[in-house]
């Protein structure tokens, strides 16, 4: 083909070829731990990173490799590494960049589990995080110091559905000579391409919209291949000699694929946060319908948000697709195909009314997940953001009077009817 295939074609075909052994059209599940070497020289070349191939499924697996290529293609990246969960992906993204004493500047508007991971767990590695309101660009720039090694945000923030001005944030990270890491889970590459807006790395919880059916866990780190890891001495894992590979320098040797090779050869080798081949298979099947599902997610979310905004039992709705949202003008530039299927709304009556609402719903499922074909709801302050302080909850958009909706692809009239009866029960 002379023309670049469109998104709908790539989500089905990228990385996938008929199985050479059997002609199978769908990517097989290569359920194996190890692979037979051709001979001793072949084995040595693989272990020395002189040849690309399969050694052990903690590192590489043919089913997972197809998924990695597909996600990298859809994101416009040079390569990708899949792993066991979205949280694993965030650690995998930071691992080659950070040393004890280093920090990462992160948005206050993050998924509650990410806030906990960055504010508490990474301290055990000797790392730290500086939380900043990413709408305050001066504050973001001021938070960066000599020990900062990355800037981190979400493209469409969970739970509120806020859209980050990636162009402005990447301009700040570029001036500082730092990589920008963008969690694109909520938007998916169908709605947003962070690399086009200056992101260095893109992370996903593939558990969510990419798989789309609530069946398997997974994560992915996509490398843009555009960052110069050797421009300073800040990233020795990628620019300096690696003792485990006889002094090999990843950036010098692998160029645009330096981060990807490091993620496999060292990240998966030593951290072991491997994606299993069955999870990769389910996710590949989910991605085949990604664009169709995202279109319906966006359509339903916009209709529901408009209905909720006009309901007297509701204080406010955070959906960026509403003209009243302060983030509405970012849609055309950052997410031109829509503002996603995730948002929050505040229920009059506060915490107790939210609890009653959740318990009264029939079609919406009360689960700690998002991005399913089914519509989902959760009261973040008592669940996903429970570990945070009240101030952190408010900053993240997860106050006690707020519930989060992940809008599915059901008939929108049924969703409205379900919310209507539940709101009546909650505010009676």
C-alpha positions in Angstrom: 0.0 0.0 0.0 1.3 3.5 -0.9 -1.1 5.3 1.5 -0.9 5.2 5.3 -3.8 3.0 6.5 -6.4 4.7 8.6 -7.0 4.1 12.3 -9.9 1.6 11.7 -7.6 -0.5 9.5 -4.6 -0.3 11.9 -6.6 -1.3 15.0 -7.3 -4.6 13.2 -4.1 -5.3 11.3 -1.1 -3.5 12.9 1.5 -6.0 14.1 -0.6 -9.0 13.0 0.3 -11.4 10.2 -1.0 -14.9 9.4 0.7 -17.4 11.5 3.6 -18.8 9.4 3.3 -22.3 10.8 -0.5 -22.8 10.4 -1.9 -19.9 8.4 -4.1 -18.9 11.4 -5.6 -15.5 10.7 -6.2 -14.5 14.3 -3.1 -14.0 16.4 -2.4 -17.3 18.3 -1.9 -17.5 22.0 1.7 -18.6 22.4 1.3 -20.3 25.8 4.9 -21.1 26.4 7.5 -20.1 28.8 10.6 -20.7 26.7 11.8 -20.9 23.1 14.3 -23.4 21.5 17.5 -21.7 20.2 18.8 -22.7 16.8 22.3 -23.3 18.2 24.7 -21.9 20.9 25.7 -18.9 18.8 22.0 -17.9 18.3 21.4 -18.1 22.1 24.5 -16.0 22.8 23.5 -13.4 20.3 20.0 -13.1 21.9 21.3 -12.8 25.4 23.9 -10.2 24.3 21.2 -8.1 22.6 22.9 -8.6 19.2 19.8 -10.2 17.7 16.1 -9.7 18.3 14.1 -12.8 19.1 12.5 -14.9 21.9 14.3 -16.2 24.9 11.8 -16.5 27.8 8.3 -15.2 28.1 9.1 -12.9 31.1 10.9 -10.9 28.5 9.2 -11.5 25.1 6.3 -13.5 23.8 4.9 -13.5 20.2 1.3 -12.8 21.2 2.4 -9.9 23.4 4.8 -8.7 20.7 1.8 -8.2 18.3 0.0 -6.2 20.9 3.0 -4.0 21.6 3.4 -3.3 17.9 -0.3 -2.5 17.5 -0.5 -0.1 20.4 2.8 1.6 19.3 1.4 2.0 15.8 -1.9 3.5 17.0 -0.1 5.9 19.3 2.5 6.9 16.6 5.4 5.6 18.7 8.7 3.9 17.9 8.1 0.9 20.1 6.2 -0.3 23.2 6.5 -2.6 26.2 3.4 -4.3 27.6 3.3 -5.3 31.3 0.9 -6.7 33.9 -1.1 -3.6 34.8 -1.4 0.2 34.4 0.3 0.7 37.7 3.1 -1.5 36.5 3.4 0.6 33.3 3.8 3.7 35.4 6.7 2.2 37.3 8.2 0.8 34.1 8.1 4.3 32.6 9.9 5.8 35.6 12.3 3.0 36.3 15.0 3.9 33.6 14.7 7.7 34.4 14.9 7.8 38.2 17.6 7.4 40.8 17.4 7.9 44.6 16.9 11.6 45.3 15.2 12.3 42.0 11.6 13.6 41.7 8.8 13.7 39.2 6.4 16.6 38.8 2.9 15.3 38.5 -0.6 16.7 38.1 -3.0 16.8 41.1 -5.7 15.5 38.8 -4.8 11.8 38.7 -6.6 8.6 39.4 -6.6 8.0 43.2 -4.4 4.9 43.0 -1.8 6.9 41.0 -1.8 9.6 43.6 -1.1 7.0 46.2 1.6 5.4 44.1 3.3 8.7 43.5 2.9 10.2 47.0 3.6 7.1 49.0 4.9 4.0 47.3 7.7 5.5 45.2 9.3 6.9 48.4 10.5 3.3 49.0 12.7 3.7 45.9 14.1 7.0 47.2 12.0 8.9 44.6 9.5 11.7 45.3 6.7 13.5 43.5 5.7 17.1 43.4 1.9 17.6 42.9 1.0 20.7 41.0 -2.2 22.0 39.4 -1.4 21.6 35.7 -3.7 24.4 34.8 -1.2 26.7 36.5 1.6 26.6 34.0 3.9 28.9 36.1 3.5 26.5 39.0 4.5 23.5 36.8 7.6 25.3 35.6 8.5 26.4 39.1 8.2 22.9 40.5 11.0 21.6 38.2 14.4 21.6 39.8 17.8 20.0 39.3 16.6 16.6 40.6 13.4 16.4 38.4 13.6 13.7 35.9 10.1 13.6 34.3 6.7 15.4 34.1 3.6 13.3 34.4 -0.1 13.9 33.7 -3.2 12.3 32.2 -4.6 13.3 28.8 -8.2 13.1 30.1 -8.0 13.1 33.8 -9.7 10.4 35.9 -12.2 10.9 37.5 -13.3 14.3 36.3 -12.7 14.0 32.6 -10.6 17.2 32.6 -8.5 17.7 29.4 -4.9 18.6 30.0 -3.3 21.2 27.7 -0.6 18.9 26.5 0.9 21.4 24.1 1.6 23.9 27.0 2.9 21.2 29.4 5.2 19.7 26.8 6.6 23.2 26.0 7.6 23.4 29.7 9.1 19.9 29.8 11.0 20.6 26.6 12.6 23.8 28.0 13.7 21.8 31.0 15.1 19.0 28.9 12.8 16.5 30.5 10.5 13.7 29.2 6.8 14.2 29.4 4.9 11.1 30.4 1.2 11.0 29.5 -1.3 8.5 30.8 -3.7 8.1 27.8 -5.9 5.4 29.4 -9.1 7.5 29.5 -8.7 9.0 26.0 -7.1 6.1 24.1 -5.2 6.8 20.9 -8.5 7.1 19.1 -9.4 10.4 20.9 -6.0 11.7 21.7 -2.4 11.3 20.4 -0.1 12.7 23.1 3.0 12.2 21.0 1.7 14.6 18.5 1.4 17.1 21.4 5.0 16.6 22.6 4.8 13.6 24.9 7.9 11.4 25.2 6.3 8.4 26.7 2.6 7.3 26.8 1.3 4.8 29.4 -1.9 2.9 29.4 -3.9 0.7 31.6 -4.9 -1.7 28.8 -7.4 -3.1 31.3 -9.7 -0.2 30.5 -10.9 1.0 27.0 -8.3 -0.8 25.0 -9.6 -4.2 26.1 -13.0 -2.7 26.6 -14.8 -5.7 28.1 -13.6 -5.9 31.7 -11.9 -9.3 31.4 -8.1 -8.9 31.8 -5.5 -6.7 33.4 -2.7 -5.1 31.5 -0.5 -2.1 31.0 1.7 -0.6 28.2 4.5 2.0 27.9 4.8 3.5 24.4 8.1 5.3 23.5 7.9 8.2 21.0 11.5 7.5 20.0 12.0 11.3 19.8 13.8 12.1 23.1 17.6 12.6 23.2 18.6 10.6 26.2 22.2 11.5 25.7 21.7 15.3 25.7 22.6 15.5 29.4 23.9 13.3 32.1 20.4 13.0 33.8 19.6 9.6 32.3 22.6 7.3 32.8 20.5 4.2 32.5 20.0 5.0 28.8 23.1 7.1 28.0 25.9 5.5 30.1 27.5 2.1 29.8 25.4 -0.7 31.2 27.5 -3.1 33.2 25.1 -6.0 32.7 25.7 -5.9 29.0 29.5 -5.4 28.9 29.3 -1.6 28.7 26.6 -1.3 26.0 25.0 2.1 25.8 21.3 1.8 25.1 20.8 5.1 23.4 24.0 4.9 21.4 23.2 1.3 20.3 19.4 1.4 19.8 18.7 5.0 19.0 14.9 5.7 18.9 14.2 2.3 20.4 16.6 2.8 23.4 13.8 3.1 25.9 11.9 0.1 24.5 14.9 -2.2 24.6 15.8 -1.0 28.1 12.2 -1.7 29.2 12.5 -5.3 28.0 16.1 -6.2 28.6 16.3 -4.6 32.1 12.8 -3.6 33.2 11.0 -6.9 32.5 14.1 -8.9 33.2 14.5 -7.5 36.7 11.1 -6.2 37.8 9.2 -9.1 36.2 5.9 -7.3 35.6 5.1 -9.4 32.6 1.8 -9.5 30.6 0.6 -13.0 30.1 -0.2 -14.1 26.5 -3.9 -14.7 27.1 -4.3 -11.1 28.4 -2.6 -9.9 25.3 -4.9 -12.0 23.1 -8.1 -10.6 24.8 -6.7 -7.0 24.5 -5.9 -7.5 20.8 -9.5 -8.6 20.2 -10.8 -5.6 22.1 -8.7 -3.1 20.2 -10.3 -4.4 16.9 -13.5 -2.5 17.8 -11.9 0.4 19.7 -13.0 3.2 17.3 -16.6 1.9 17.1 -16.8 1.7 20.9 -15.2 5.1 21.6 -17.7 6.8 19.2 -20.6 5.3 21.1 -19.0 6.1 24.5 -18.6 9.7 23.5 -22.1 10.0 22.0 -23.8 8.5 25.1 -21.6 10.5 27.6 -22.5 13.8 25.9 -26.2 13.0 26.0 -26.1 12.0 29.6 -24.0 14.9 30.7 -26.4 17.3 29.1 -29.4 15.6 30.8 -27.7 15.7 34.2 -26.6 19.3 33.9 -30.3 20.3 33.5 -31.5 18.2 36.4 -32.3 20.2 39.6 -31.1 17.3 41.7 -27.5 17.7 40.4 -25.2 20.5 41.5 -22.7 20.3 38.6 -21.3 18.1 35.9 -17.6 18.0 34.9 -17.8 16.6 31.4 -15.5 18.6 29.1 -17.9 18.1 26.2 -20.4 20.5 27.8 -20.1 24.2 26.6 -20.1 25.2 30.3 -16.9 23.3 31.0 -13.7 25.4 31.3 -12.0 22.6 29.3 -14.4 22.7 26.4 -12.2 24.8 24.2 -9.4 22.1 24.4 -11.5 19.4 22.7 -10.9 20.6 19.1 -7.1 20.8 19.7 -6.3 17.9 22.1 -9.2 15.5 21.6 -10.8 16.3 18.3 -13.0 13.2 18.2 -14.6 13.8 21.5 -14.2 14.3 25.2 -14.4 10.7 26.2 -16.8 8.6 28.2 -15.7 9.5 31.8 -16.9 12.3 34.0 -18.3 13.1 37.5 -21.3 14.9 38.8 -22.2 16.2 42.2 -25.4 15.1 43.9 -27.4 17.5 46.0 -27.5 15.9 49.5 -23.8 15.2 49.7 -22.1 11.9 50.8 -25.2 10.1 51.9 -27.1 10.9 48.7 -24.2 9.6 46.7 -24.3 6.3 48.6 -28.1 6.0 48.1 -27.7 6.8 44.4 -25.1 4.0 43.9 -27.2 1.5 45.7 -30.4 2.3 43.8 -29.0 1.9 40.3 -30.0 -1.2 38.2 -28.2 -0.9 34.9 -25.1 0.9 36.0 -22.6 -1.5 37.7 -21.0 -0.4 41.0 -17.4 -1.4 40.3 -13.8 -0.1 40.6 -13.1 0.0 36.9 -13.8 2.1 33.9 -13.7 1.8 30.1 -16.1 -1.2 29.9 -18.9 -1.6 27.3 -21.1 -1.6 30.4 -21.9 1.7 32.2 -20.2 1.9 35.5 -20.4 4.1 38.6 -18.4 4.6 41.7 -18.3 7.0 44.7 -14.6 7.8 44.6 -14.4 9.5 48.0 -15.3 6.2 49.7 -13.5 3.9 47.4 -10.7 4.7 44.8 -9.8 8.0 46.5 -10.5 6.8 50.1 -6.8 6.8 51.1 -6.4 10.5 50.2 -6.8 13.5 52.5 -10.0 15.6 52.0 -7.8 18.2 50.4 -6.3 15.7 47.9 -9.8 14.4 47.1 -11.1 17.8 46.3 -7.9 18.6 44.2 -8.4 15.3 42.3 -12.1 16.1 41.6 -13.3 13.4 44.0 -15.1 15.2 46.8 -17.6 13.5 49.1 -20.6 14.8 47.1 -19.3 13.5 43.7 -19.8 10.2 41.8 -17.9 9.1 38.8 -19.6 7.7 35.7 -18.0 5.6 33.0 -20.5 5.6 30.2 -21.0 2.4 28.3 -22.5 1.6 24.9 -26.0 0.7 26.0 -29.2 2.4 24.8 -28.8 5.9 26.2 -32.5 6.2 27.0 -32.2 3.2 29.4 -29.2 4.9 31.1 -31.2 8.1 31.6 -34.1 6.2 33.0 -31.8 4.3 35.4 -30.2 7.5 36.6 -33.5 9.2 36.9 -35.0 6.6 39.2 -31.8 6.4 41.3 -31.6 10.2 41.7 -35.2 10.2 42.9 -34.4 7.6 45.5 -31.2 9.4 46.6 -32.7 12.8 47.0 -36.2 12.0 48.2 
